[in-house]
Amino acid sequence: MKNQRQIILIAFSIFYLLSEFTNIIYFSILTAICLLIIIVQNMPLVGKTNQKISLVLFFFGIMFLIKTNSSIGEWITAISSNSGLVVLFIVLPFLSFPLYFEDYEKSLRQFSLKHINNVIQFGNLSGFLTYFLSALLNVGSFPIVYNLFDKTVDFTDKDRTLWLSMMRGNTAAIFWSPNFVAVAVILHYLELPWLTILPMGFLLSLITMFSNWVTMYVRAKLNEEQYERKEIPYDLTPEDNKKLFKLTRTFLILILLIGFFNIFTTLKLLVIVPIVALIYPLLLAILQKSFSSYIKQLKNYYTKSLLNIKNEIIIFAAAGFFGKSLEISGVGEIIPSLIKLDSIHQPFLVILAIIILMGALSIIGIHPIVTSTALATTIGAETLGISVYAYAFTLLASYGLSVLISPFSGMNLVMSGLTKHSSWELGPRLNIIYCLGMGIIFAIIIPFIK
């Protein structure tokens, strides 16, 4: 059964890329068929909450399409609507391969120890390292950063500082990194090129990182937190510096490659990132003579990582099907009048309302990808009185803050596994006040984006 799941996942990814490159309907049909098989195979394996929500989305999507006598072509379009997002999750683990071509962990640890002199620097460094690695690996960065900092130095309330900095560093990268599903899906539905959001996205991410520094600074001063360095050597050798430079270069080349394809081809981001993820690590392994490490990671990917991609597949497939069924059936045209966002004539209030709506739904288990898909496909930016770019960042900010407070988000579930604390404690309890404050700040800034 395991081999069947792996084979279908790989075949599905190949058919999707072929359909995007050739526009041959035959490959689109095979993509839809493979996705149906994948849904059937994985539905019994996902968490109960995601399973129930996904089944509800599939049920209503099916009802909408039946009621409107949709054609076979429309059914295929709806089923394969989020195929690109599913493929993105299937291939993203390839981007972590280069981290195993060298012993970067030791050099990163030495760098961290060298530059940590107080709790504020501890939080800043762990946050920025998470931000840097998350842009490449998303939540795959968490085990790396956590293992680096968990046993380095001791501070009062060190654990809480580390957890918050990691989560906020990951959230900051969501405003621009092409390796985040939120970026891909929102740009896809709003039909925006990735490069056009890059400058403002980077600025909003820095504002998020600055907010983390401010909250840490205030907490440290109010609580008069002290630190106590452990007796661990922390000198950086020339070899350490060389490895850190190589890691930075690896990251920058990845971003430049994605930008190159974005500028010089007509390919969508959901095609560009999978192509780069498949090709770049392999080329890097050949150039760095690390092919044996690449093969080792490939085997680990096939036997473990590929089989762990369950919840994401189901929730994104369900959200895409539901969103496309709303569009095809015309039911989506009713949603704006039900939500009545167009009756709010102040951009600040309408943006804050979207942030609160997505956040509240995420706490009860509705993944923000579902809400953002529904909003992007049914409500236009002009209806809200903001630019399409402001709308994109509204959805990205809402998505990022929702993931921070949702006990069901991948980020909080990964953090829960690492820290052995409940995702409810890490999500709503730690972040709800921060998210409300950041929601107000984003609602003030975003309307000015044109």
Protein Blocks (a to p, Z undefined) as FASTA:
>chain_A
ZZmmmmmmmmmmmmmmmmmmnopaklmmmmmmmmmmmmmmmmmmmcfklmmmmmmmmmmm
mmmmmmnopafklmmmmmmmmmmmmmmmmmmmmmmmmmmmpcfklmmmmmmmmmpcbfkl
mmmmmmmmmmmmmmmnmmmlmmmmmmmmmmmcccehklmmmmmmmmmmmmmmmmmpmkbm
klmmmmmmnopafklmmmmmmmmmmmmmmmmmmmmmmmmmmnopacddddddfbdcfklm
mmmmmmmmmmmmmmmmmmmmmmmpcbdfklmmmmmmmmmmmmmmmmnopmmmmmmmmmmm
mmmmmmmmmmlmmmmmmmmmmmmmmmmnommmmmmmmnommmpmbfklmmmmmmmmmmmm
mmnopafklmmmmmmmmmcfklnopafklmmmmmmmmmmmmmmmmmkbmklmmmmmmnop
afklmmmmmmmmmmmmmmmmmmmmmmmpZZ
